[in-house]
Amino acid sequence: MAQASTLTASKYDPEAWAELFAEAGAQYAFLTTKHHDGFALWDTKLSKLNAKDGSPAGRDLIGPFCEAMRKHNIHMGLYFSHLDWSHPDYASVWPGDPKHKQDALNVKSTGRPFAYPEGKPEDPEAWERFLQFHRGQLKELCERYSPELLFFDGHWERDEEQWRFKDLRERLHEWAPGVVINDRLDHYGDYLTPEQAIPINPPTGVWEFGVTLNDSWGYNKKDHNHKSVRKCIRMLAECAGMGGNLLLGVGPHSDGTLQPEQIAVLKGMGRWTKKHAEAIYGSVAGLPPGHFYGPSTLNKSRDVLYLVLLDRPYDFIEVKGIQNKIRRASVVGGPELKQRMLGGAPWVPLPGVLTIEVPESVLDPDATVIKVELEGSLDLYTGSGQIITAN
């Protein structure tokens, strides 16, 4: 909480942020409106613990962000923590579900005095007051800024019934019609949000992978473990190959400037996303595991396959199981490539292995993308092979 005294936002330039995010290839962006500590970055009328009344910034920091993102055609989202460790009515009840309550008791032993009513009885009336405050702040955000997306967090200290998420979803759609909501509303969210460990198998349905650019969600002066441009591109390709999005965490300084290392990474990603836009934006999940050693995507009509080479190939790459005729293979942003089918018995049918020559001269410095144009929608063989009795 002592950091509030250093929050000057004296060099806060959301227009520059929006230009950078657009250059990186971002389609949407979130700003944290309030984290678990309860400090709001807008001039909420429901608490003095906010950027206008409680910091040298002395003003609303959310509105300018929203305006800048919309100006640059970036879909605008807001992050909001359900829990609020600073509100006097928050630590008033234990979770109602026995399992959740036991989990909470285990957390209690590690020292969380701002989460539960330690050493005093539960106060259901206080919890009702907190819910009114919680809803009141969300109503302010929705009606003032009209977010297109809401990213909730901090739901784990209470049960779905205690939060009344079903009712909350209905209210959110009244305050911000059409808003898209993440899964931190339990069963009432629209998409899944695995974080910090990239999925091995794609989650079911719509999803995004959230990950920090270093090891910290916010600015941490001791954290210099920034991911490389190539690592971020790799994560982006892997997410797209499984039909998901990538959400990168950026941690600004208290004056509103962004960390130079993170700016460099975003600019580097922008070079790659601009060059390979057709393979990423509007794509769907590509080949299942075993058909190609790397991520891949398909266009929506499923007649163009994009193969992402995360590692340098030795002369050629192979794709298994394609039963379509190949119209053309080329490097995205580069020349046509020699390709042929090796082996197989198409009259059975058992497809051969598509072999594409990839010379060193066509490789991208971060990740090369090969475009394979098919005759018709992808027809993929996924069997276990067989004896060929008709030759």
C-alpha positions as a Markdown table, in Angstrom:
| # | Residue | x | y | z |
|---|---|---|---|---|
| 1 | Met | 0.0 | 0.0 | 0.0 |
| 2 | Ala | 3.0 | 2.3 | 0.5 |
| 3 | Gln | 3.4 | 2.3 | -3.3 |
| 4 | Ala | 0.4 | 4.5 | -3.6 |
| 5 | Ser | 2.6 | 7.5 | -2.5 |
| 6 | Thr | 4.9 | 6.9 | -5.5 |
| 7 | Leu | 2.1 | 6.5 | -8.1 |
| 8 | Thr | 2.6 | 9.8 | -10.0 |
| 9 | Ala | 1.6 | 8.7 | -13.6 |
| 10 | Ser | 3.6 | 11.8 | -14.6 |
| 11 | Lys | 4.7 | 10.2 | -17.9 |
| 12 | Tyr | 1.6 | 8.1 | -18.4 |
| 13 | Asp | 0.9 | 8.2 | -22.2 |
| 14 | Pro | -1.9 | 5.6 | -23.1 |
| 15 | Glu | -1.7 | 6.8 | -26.7 |
| 16 | Ala | 1.9 | 5.6 | -26.8 |
| 17 | Trp | 0.8 | 2.4 | -25.2 |
| 18 | Ala | -1.9 | 1.8 | -27.8 |
| 19 | Glu | 0.6 | 2.5 | -30.7 |
| 20 | Leu | 3.0 | 0.0 | -29.2 |
| 21 | Phe | 0.3 | -2.7 | -28.6 |
| 22 | Ala | -1.0 | -2.2 | -32.2 |
| 23 | Glu | 2.6 | -2.4 | -33.5 |
| 24 | Ala | 3.0 | -5.7 | -31.6 |
| 25 | Gly | -0.1 | -7.1 | -33.3 |
| 26 | Ala | -2.4 | -7.0 | -30.3 |
| 27 | Gln | -6.1 | -7.3 | -31.0 |
| 28 | Tyr | -7.3 | -6.5 | -27.5 |
| 29 | Ala | -5.8 | -5.2 | -24.2 |
| 30 | Phe | -6.8 | -5.1 | -20.5 |
| 31 | Leu | -5.9 | -2.6 | -17.8 |
| 32 | Thr | -6.0 | -3.6 | -14.2 |
| 33 | Thr | -8.6 | -1.4 | -12.6 |
| 34 | Lys | -8.2 | -2.8 | -9.1 |
| 35 | His | -6.1 | -5.6 | -7.8 |
| 36 | His | -6.4 | -7.6 | -4.5 |
| 37 | Asp | -5.1 | -4.7 | -2.4 |
| 38 | Gly | -8.3 | -2.7 | -3.2 |
| 39 | Phe | -6.6 | 0.3 | -4.7 |
| 40 | Ala | -8.7 | 1.6 | -7.7 |
| 41 | Leu | -7.1 | 3.3 | -10.7 |
| 42 | Trp | -10.3 | 5.3 | -11.4 |
| 43 | Asp | -12.0 | 8.0 | -9.3 |
| 44 | Thr | -14.6 | 5.6 | -7.8 |
| 45 | Lys | -17.2 | 7.4 | -5.7 |
| 46 | Leu | -17.4 | 4.4 | -3.3 |
| 47 | Ser | -13.9 | 4.6 | -1.8 |
| 48 | Lys | -11.2 | 7.1 | -1.2 |
| 49 | Leu | -8.6 | 4.4 | -2.0 |
| 50 | Asn | -8.1 | 5.4 | -5.6 |
| 51 | Ala | -5.7 | 7.1 | -7.9 |
| 52 | Lys | -7.5 | 10.4 | -7.8 |
| 53 | Asp | -7.9 | 10.7 | -4.0 |
| 54 | Gly | -5.1 | 8.5 | -2.7 |
| 55 | Ser | -2.1 | 9.1 | -4.9 |
| 56 | Pro | 0.0 | 11.9 | -6.4 |
| 57 | Ala | -1.5 | 11.0 | -9.8 |
| 58 | Gly | -4.7 | 12.8 | -8.7 |
| 59 | Arg | -6.8 | 11.7 | -11.6 |
| 60 | Asp | -8.7 | 8.8 | -13.3 |
| 61 | Leu | -6.2 | 6.6 | -15.2 |
| 62 | Ile | -8.7 | 4.2 | -16.8 |
| 63 | Gly | -10.6 | 6.6 | -19.1 |
| 64 | Pro | -7.6 | 7.7 | -21.1 |
| 65 | Phe | -6.6 | 4.1 | -21.6 |
| 66 | Cys | -10.0 | 3.2 | -22.9 |
| 67 | Glu | -10.0 | 6.1 | -25.3 |
| 68 | Ala | -6.6 | 5.3 | -26.7 |
| 69 | Met | -7.3 | 1.7 | -27.3 |
| 70 | Arg | -10.5 | 2.4 | -29.1 |
| 71 | Lys | -8.8 | 5.1 | -31.2 |
| 72 | His | -6.3 | 2.4 | -32.4 |
| 73 | Asn | -9.0 | -0.2 | -33.0 |
| 74 | Ile | -7.8 | -2.4 | -30.1 |
| 75 | His | -10.7 | -4.1 | -28.3 |
| 76 | Met | -10.8 | -2.7 | -24.8 |
| 77 | Gly | -11.0 | -4.8 | -21.6 |
| 78 | Leu | -10.8 | -4.2 | -17.9 |
| 79 | Tyr | -9.4 | -6.4 | -15.2 |
| 80 | Phe | -11.1 | -6.4 | -11.8 |
| 81 | Ser | -10.3 | -8.4 | -8.6 |
| 82 | His | -13.4 | -9.7 | -6.8 |
| 83 | Leu | -11.7 | -9.9 | -3.5 |
| 84 | Asp | -10.6 | -6.7 | -1.7 |
| 85 | Trp | -8.3 | -7.1 | 1.2 |
| 86 | Ser | -8.6 | -3.4 | 2.2 |
| 87 | His | -12.3 | -3.2 | 2.5 |
| 88 | Pro | -13.5 | -3.4 | 6.1 |
| 89 | Asp | -16.4 | -5.6 | 5.3 |
| 90 | Tyr | -14.5 | -8.2 | 3.2 |
| 91 | Ala | -13.1 | -10.5 | 5.9 |
| 92 | Ser | -16.5 | -11.2 | 7.3 |
| 93 | Val | -17.5 | -14.8 | 6.3 |
| 94 | Trp | -15.9 | -18.1 | 5.7 |
| 95 | Pro | -16.6 | -20.1 | 2.5 |
| 96 | Gly | -19.9 | -21.9 | 2.8 |
| 97 | Asp | -18.9 | -25.1 | 1.0 |
| 98 | Pro | -17.2 | -27.5 | 3.5 |
| 99 | Lys | -14.3 | -28.3 | 1.1 |
| 100 | His | -13.7 | -24.6 | 0.3 |
| 101 | Lys | -13.9 | -23.8 | 4.0 |
| 102 | Gln | -11.2 | -26.5 | 4.8 |
| 103 | Asp | -9.0 | -25.0 | 2.0 |
| 104 | Ala | -9.5 | -21.6 | 3.6 |
| 105 | Leu | -8.5 | -22.9 | 7.0 |
| 106 | Asn | -5.3 | -24.3 | 5.5 |
| 107 | Val | -4.7 | -20.9 | 4.0 |
| 108 | Lys | -5.4 | -19.3 | 7.4 |
| 109 | Ser | -2.5 | -21.2 | 8.9 |
| 110 | Thr | -0.1 | -19.5 | 6.5 |
| 111 | Gly | -1.3 | -16.0 | 7.6 |
| 112 | Arg | -4.0 | -14.3 | 5.6 |
| 113 | Pro | -5.7 | -12.0 | 8.2 |
| 114 | Phe | -7.4 | -9.8 | 5.5 |
| 115 | Ala | -9.3 | -12.7 | 4.0 |
| 116 | Tyr | -11.4 | -14.3 | 6.7 |
| 117 | Pro | -12.9 | -13.3 | 10.1 |
| 118 | Glu | -10.1 | -14.6 | 12.4 |
| 119 | Gly | -10.8 | -14.5 | 16.1 |
| 120 | Lys | -14.4 | -13.2 | 15.6 |
| 121 | Pro | -17.8 | -14.6 | 14.5 |
| 122 | Glu | -19.0 | -14.3 | 11.0 |
| 123 | Asp | -20.9 | -11.2 | 10.0 |
| 124 | Pro | -23.3 | -11.9 | 7.2 |
| 125 | Glu | -24.6 | -8.3 | 7.2 |
| 126 | Ala | -21.0 | -7.1 | 6.6 |
| 127 | Trp | -20.7 | -9.5 | 3.7 |
| 128 | Glu | -24.0 | -8.1 | 2.2 |
| 129 | Arg | -22.5 | -4.6 | 2.5 |
| 130 | Phe | -19.3 | -5.7 | 0.7 |
| 131 | Leu | -21.4 | -7.3 | -2.1 |
| 132 | Gln | -23.1 | -3.9 | -2.6 |
| 133 | Phe | -19.8 | -2.2 | -2.7 |
| 134 | His | -18.4 | -4.9 | -5.2 |
| 135 | Arg | -21.4 | -4.5 | -7.5 |
| 136 | Gly | -21.3 | -0.7 | -7.1 |
| 137 | Gln | -17.7 | -0.5 | -8.4 |
| 138 | Leu | -18.4 | -2.8 | -11.3 |
| 139 | Lys | -21.5 | -0.8 | -12.2 |
| 140 | Glu | -19.3 | 2.4 | -12.3 |
| 141 | Leu | -16.8 | 0.7 | -14.6 |
| 142 | Cys | -19.3 | -0.7 | -17.0 |
| 143 | Glu | -21.5 | 2.3 | -17.3 |
| 144 | Arg | -18.6 | 4.8 | -17.5 |
| 145 | Tyr | -16.3 | 3.0 | -19.8 |
| 146 | Ser | -18.4 | 0.4 | -21.7 |
| 147 | Pro | -15.8 | -2.4 | -21.7 |
| 148 | Glu | -15.9 | -5.0 | -24.4 |
| 149 | Leu | -14.2 | -7.6 | -22.2 |
| 150 | Leu | -14.0 | -8.1 | -18.4 |
| 151 | Phe | -11.2 | -10.1 | -16.9 |
| 152 | Phe | -12.0 | -11.1 | -13.3 |
| 153 | Asp | -9.6 | -12.5 | -10.8 |
| 154 | Gly | -9.5 | -13.2 | -7.0 |
| 155 | His | -12.7 | -15.4 | -6.9 |
| 156 | Trp | -11.1 | -18.3 | -4.9 |
| 157 | Glu | -11.7 | -17.1 | -1.4 |
| 158 | Arg | -15.5 | -17.5 | -1.6 |
| 159 | Asp | -18.0 | -19.9 | -3.2 |
| 160 | Glu | -19.9 | -19.3 | -6.3 |
| 161 | Glu | -23.1 | -19.0 | -4.3 |
| 162 | Gln | -21.6 | -16.5 | -1.9 |
| 163 | Trp | -20.4 | -14.3 | -4.8 |
| 164 | Arg | -23.8 | -14.9 | -6.5 |
| 165 | Phe | -22.1 | -15.1 | -9.9 |
| 166 | Lys | -25.3 | -16.0 | -11.8 |
| 167 | Asp | -26.9 | -12.8 | -10.7 |
| 168 | Leu | -23.7 | -10.9 | -11.3 |
| 169 | Arg | -23.5 | -12.1 | -14.9 |
| 170 | Glu | -27.0 | -10.8 | -15.5 |
| 171 | Arg | -26.2 | -7.5 | -14.0 |
| 172 | Leu | -23.0 | -7.1 | -16.0 |
| 173 | His | -24.9 | -7.6 | -19.3 |
| 174 | Glu | -27.4 | -4.9 | -18.2 |
| 175 | Trp | -24.6 | -2.5 | -17.4 |
| 176 | Ala | -22.4 | -3.4 | -20.5 |
| 177 | Pro | -24.5 | -5.2 | -23.1 |
| 178 | Gly | -22.6 | -7.9 | -25.0 |
| 179 | Val | -19.6 | -7.8 | -22.7 |
| 180 | Val | -17.3 | -10.9 | -22.9 |
| 181 | Ile | -16.4 | -12.4 | -19.5 |
| 182 | Asn | -13.6 | -14.7 | -18.5 |
| 183 | Asp | -13.9 | -17.9 | -16.4 |
| 184 | Arg | -13.1 | -16.3 | -13.1 |
| 185 | Leu | -16.9 | -16.1 | -12.8 |
| 186 | Asp | -16.9 | -19.9 | -12.3 |
| 187 | His | -19.6 | -21.5 | -14.5 |
| 188 | Tyr | -20.8 | -18.1 | -15.8 |
| 189 | Gly | -17.8 | -17.1 | -17.9 |
| 190 | Asp | -17.4 | -17.2 | -21.6 |
| 191 | Tyr | -13.8 | -18.4 | -22.1 |
| 192 | Leu | -11.0 | -20.2 | -20.2 |
| 193 | Thr | -7.8 | -18.6 | -19.0 |
| 194 | Pro | -5.0 | -21.0 | -18.2 |
| 195 | Glu | -1.9 | -19.1 | -17.1 |
| 196 | Gln | 1.9 | -19.3 | -16.7 |
| 197 | Ala | 2.2 | -22.9 | -18.0 |
| 198 | Ile | 1.2 | -23.3 | -21.6 |
| 199 | Pro | -1.3 | -26.1 | -22.1 |
| 200 | Ile | -0.2 | -29.5 | -23.4 |
| 201 | Asn | -3.6 | -30.3 | -24.7 |
| 202 | Pro | -5.9 | -27.5 | -25.9 |
| 203 | Pro | -8.6 | -26.5 | -23.5 |
| 204 | Thr | -12.2 | -27.2 | -24.6 |
| 205 | Gly | -13.9 | -24.2 | -26.1 |
| 206 | Val | -12.6 | -20.6 | -26.4 |
| 207 | Trp | -9.5 | -19.8 | -24.4 |
| 208 | Glu | -6.5 | -17.6 | -23.9 |
| 209 | Phe | -3.1 | -18.3 | -22.3 |
| 210 | Gly | -2.0 | -15.6 | -19.9 |
| 211 | Val | 1.8 | -15.2 | -19.2 |
| 212 | Thr | 4.1 | -12.6 | -17.9 |
| 213 | Leu | 6.9 | -11.0 | -20.0 |
| 214 | Asn | 9.3 | -11.7 | -17.1 |
| 215 | Asp | 8.3 | -13.5 | -13.9 |
| 216 | Ser | 6.0 | -10.8 | -12.5 |
| 217 | Trp | 2.6 | -9.6 | -13.3 |
| 218 | Gly | 3.4 | -6.0 | -12.3 |
| 219 | Tyr | 6.6 | -4.0 | -12.2 |
| 220 | Asn | 9.3 | -5.7 | -10.0 |
| 221 | Lys | 12.6 | -3.9 | -9.9 |
| 222 | Lys | 14.5 | -7.1 | -9.0 |
| 223 | Asp | 13.0 | -9.1 | -11.9 |
| 224 | His | 15.1 | -8.9 | -15.0 |
| 225 | Asn | 14.2 | -12.4 | -16.3 |
| 226 | His | 12.5 | -11.2 | -19.4 |
| 227 | Lys | 11.5 | -13.6 | -22.1 |
| 228 | Ser | 13.0 | -13.2 | -25.6 |
| 229 | Val | 11.2 | -12.2 | -28.7 |
| 230 | Arg | 11.7 | -15.7 | -30.1 |
| 231 | Lys | 10.2 | -17.2 | -26.9 |
| 232 | Cys | 7.1 | -15.0 | -27.1 |
| 233 | Ile | 6.6 | -15.8 | -30.8 |
| 234 | Arg | 7.0 | -19.5 | -29.9 |
| 235 | Met | 4.2 | -19.2 | -27.3 |
| 236 | Leu | 2.0 | -17.3 | -29.7 |
| 237 | Ala | 2.4 | -19.9 | -32.4 |
| 238 | Glu | 1.7 | -22.7 | -30.0 |
| 239 | Cys | -1.4 | -21.1 | -28.7 |
| 240 | Ala | -2.7 | -20.3 | -32.2 |
| 241 | Gly | -1.9 | -23.9 | -33.2 |
| 242 | Met | -4.3 | -25.1 | -30.5 |
| 243 | Gly | -7.0 | -22.5 | -31.4 |
| 244 | Gly | -6.2 | -20.2 | -28.5 |
| 245 | Asn | -5.0 | -16.6 | -27.9 |
| 246 | Leu | -1.9 | -15.3 | -26.1 |
| 247 | Leu | -2.3 | -12.6 | -23.4 |
| 248 | Leu | 1.0 | -11.0 | -22.4 |
| 249 | Gly | 1.4 | -9.3 | -19.0 |
| 250 | Val | 3.1 | -5.8 | -19.2 |
| 251 | Gly | 4.3 | -4.1 | -15.9 |
| 252 | Pro | 4.6 | -0.3 | -16.1 |
| 253 | His | 6.6 | 1.9 | -13.8 |
| 254 | Ser | 4.8 | 4.1 | -11.3 |
| 255 | Asp | 5.3 | 7.1 | -13.6 |
| 256 | Gly | 3.4 | 5.4 | -16.4 |
| 257 | Thr | 6.4 | 4.5 | -18.6 |
| 258 | Leu | 6.9 | 0.9 | -19.8 |
| 259 | Gln | 10.0 | -1.2 | -19.1 |
| 260 | Pro | 12.5 | -0.8 | -22.0 |
| 261 | Glu | 13.0 | -4.6 | -22.2 |
| 262 | Gln | 9.3 | -5.2 | -22.6 |
| 263 | Ile | 9.0 | -2.5 | -25.3 |
| 264 | Ala | 11.8 | -4.2 | -27.2 |
| 265 | Val | 10.0 | -7.6 | -27.0 |
| 266 | Leu | 6.7 | -6.1 | -28.2 |
| 267 | Lys | 8.3 | -4.4 | -31.1 |
| 268 | Gly | 10.2 | -7.5 | -32.1 |
| 269 | Met | 6.9 | -9.5 | -32.0 |
| 270 | Gly | 5.4 | -6.8 | -34.2 |
| 271 | Arg | 7.8 | -7.5 | -37.0 |
| 272 | Trp | 6.9 | -11.2 | -37.0 |
| 273 | Thr | 3.1 | -10.8 | -36.6 |
| 274 | Lys | 2.9 | -8.3 | -39.4 |
| 275 | Lys | 4.8 | -10.5 | -41.7 |
| 276 | His | 2.8 | -13.6 | -40.8 |
| 277 | Ala | -0.6 | -12.1 | -40.1 |
| 278 | Glu | -2.4 | -14.5 | -42.5 |
| 279 | Ala | -1.2 | -17.5 | -40.4 |
| 280 | Ile | -2.4 | -16.1 | -37.1 |
| 281 | Tyr | -5.4 | -13.7 | -37.3 |
| 282 | Gly | -8.7 | -15.4 | -38.1 |
| 283 | Ser | -7.0 | -18.9 | -38.1 |
| 284 | Val | -8.2 | -22.0 | -36.5 |
| 285 | Ala | -6.4 | -24.9 | -34.8 |
| 286 | Gly | -4.1 | -26.8 | -37.2 |
| 287 | Leu | -2.9 | -30.4 | -37.3 |
| 288 | Pro | -3.2 | -32.7 | -34.3 |
| 289 | Pro | 0.0 | -34.0 | -32.7 |
| 290 | Gly | 2.0 | -36.5 | -34.7 |
| 291 | His | 1.3 | -35.1 | -38.2 |
| 292 | Phe | 3.9 | -32.3 | -38.0 |
| 293 | Tyr | 6.7 | -31.5 | -35.5 |
| 294 | Gly | 5.6 | -28.0 | -34.6 |
| 295 | Pro | 2.5 | -25.7 | -34.4 |
| 296 | Ser | 0.3 | -25.3 | -37.3 |
| 297 | Thr | -2.9 | -23.4 | -38.2 |
| 298 | Leu | -5.6 | -23.5 | -40.8 |
| 299 | Asn | -7.6 | -20.7 | -42.5 |
| 300 | Lys | -11.3 | -20.8 | -41.8 |
| 301 | Ser | -12.1 | -22.7 | -45.0 |
| 302 | Arg | -9.5 | -25.3 | -44.0 |
| 303 | Asp | -7.9 | -25.3 | -47.5 |
| 304 | Val | -4.7 | -23.5 | -46.5 |
| 305 | Leu | -2.3 | -25.0 | -43.9 |
| 306 | Tyr | 0.4 | -22.9 | -42.2 |
| 307 | Leu | 3.3 | -24.8 | -40.7 |
| 308 | Val | 5.4 | -22.9 | -38.1 |
| 309 | Leu | 9.1 | -23.9 | -38.0 |
| 310 | Leu | 10.2 | -23.1 | -34.4 |
| 311 | Asp | 13.6 | -24.8 | -35.0 |
| 312 | Arg | 15.9 | -24.8 | -38.0 |
| 313 | Pro | 15.1 | -27.7 | -40.4 |
| 314 | Tyr | 17.7 | -30.0 | -41.9 |
| 315 | Asp | 17.1 | -29.5 | -45.6 |
| 316 | Phe | 13.4 | -30.5 | -45.5 |
| 317 | Ile | 10.3 | -30.8 | -43.4 |
| 318 | Glu | 7.6 | -33.6 | -43.4 |
| 319 | Val | 3.9 | -33.6 | -42.9 |
| 320 | Lys | 2.0 | -36.9 | -42.4 |
| 321 | Gly | -1.6 | -37.8 | -43.2 |
| 322 | Ile | -2.6 | -35.3 | -45.9 |
| 323 | Gln | -4.9 | -36.9 | -48.4 |
| 324 | Asn | -5.5 | -33.8 | -50.5 |
| 325 | Lys | -3.6 | -32.9 | -53.6 |
| 326 | Ile | -1.1 | -30.1 | -53.0 |
| 327 | Arg | -1.6 | -27.0 | -55.1 |
| 328 | Arg | 1.4 | -25.1 | -53.9 |
| 329 | Ala | 3.9 | -24.8 | -51.0 |
| 330 | Ser | 5.7 | -21.5 | -50.2 |
| 331 | Val | 7.2 | -19.4 | -47.5 |
| 332 | Val | 4.9 | -16.8 | -46.1 |
| 333 | Gly | 6.6 | -13.6 | -47.3 |
| 334 | Gly | 8.9 | -15.6 | -49.5 |
| 335 | Pro | 9.3 | -17.9 | -52.5 |
| 336 | Glu | 7.6 | -21.1 | -53.6 |
| 337 | Leu | 9.2 | -24.3 | -52.4 |
| 338 | Lys | 9.8 | -27.7 | -53.9 |
| 339 | Gln | 7.4 | -30.3 | -52.5 |
| 340 | Arg | 6.5 | -33.9 | -53.3 |
| 341 | Met | 4.7 | -36.9 | -51.8 |
| 342 | Leu | 7.0 | -39.8 | -50.8 |
| 343 | Gly | 5.6 | -43.3 | -50.3 |
| 344 | Gly | 2.0 | -44.2 | -49.4 |
| 345 | Ala | -0.7 | -46.1 | -51.4 |
| 346 | Pro | -3.3 | -43.5 | -52.4 |
| 347 | Trp | -5.5 | -46.2 | -54.0 |
| 348 | Val | -6.1 | -47.9 | -50.6 |
| 349 | Pro | -6.1 | -45.0 | -49.5 |
| 350 | Leu | -2.9 | -44.5 | -47.5 |
| 351 | Pro | -1.3 | -41.1 | -48.0 |
| 352 | Gly | 2.4 | -40.6 | -48.4 |
| 353 | Val | 4.5 | -38.2 | -46.5 |
| 354 | Leu | 4.5 | -34.6 | -47.8 |
| 355 | Thr | 8.1 | -33.5 | -48.1 |
| 356 | Ile | 8.9 | -29.8 | -48.5 |
| 357 | Glu | 12.4 | -28.6 | -49.1 |
| 358 | Val | 13.4 | -25.6 | -46.9 |
| 359 | Pro | 16.7 | -24.0 | -47.9 |
| 360 | Glu | 18.6 | -22.0 | -45.3 |
| 361 | Ser | 18.2 | -18.8 | -47.4 |
| 362 | Val | 14.4 | -18.6 | -46.8 |
| 363 | Leu | 14.5 | -18.9 | -43.0 |
| 364 | Asp | 13.0 | -16.2 | -40.8 |
| 365 | Pro | 15.3 | -15.1 | -37.9 |
| 366 | Asp | 12.6 | -16.0 | -35.3 |
| 367 | Ala | 10.2 | -18.6 | -36.8 |
| 368 | Thr | 9.6 | -19.5 | -40.4 |
| 369 | Val | 6.1 | -20.1 | -41.6 |
| 370 | Ile | 5.4 | -22.5 | -44.6 |
| 371 | Lys | 2.1 | -22.0 | -46.5 |
| 372 | Val | 0.6 | -25.2 | -48.0 |
| 373 | Glu | -2.3 | -24.7 | -50.4 |
| 374 | Leu | -4.6 | -27.7 | -50.7 |
| 375 | Glu | -7.2 | -28.8 | -53.3 |
| 376 | Gly | -10.3 | -28.8 | -51.1 |
| 377 | Ser | -10.8 | -28.7 | -47.4 |
| 378 | Leu | -8.2 | -30.6 | -45.4 |
| 379 | Asp | -8.7 | -34.4 | -45.6 |
| 380 | Leu | -6.5 | -36.0 | -42.9 |
| 381 | Tyr | -5.7 | -39.6 | -42.4 |
| 382 | Thr | -5.3 | -40.5 | -38.8 |
| 383 | Gly | -5.3 | -44.3 | -38.9 |
| 384 | Ser | -2.7 | -46.9 | -37.8 |
| 385 | Gly | -1.7 | -48.1 | -41.2 |
| 386 | Gln | -2.5 | -51.5 | -42.8 |
| 387 | Ile | -1.2 | -54.3 | -45.0 |
| 388 | Ile | -1.4 | -53.4 | -48.7 |
| 389 | Thr | -2.9 | -56.3 | -50.6 |
| 390 | Ala | -3.7 | -54.6 | -53.9 |
| 391 | Asn | -0.6 | -53.4 | -55.7 |
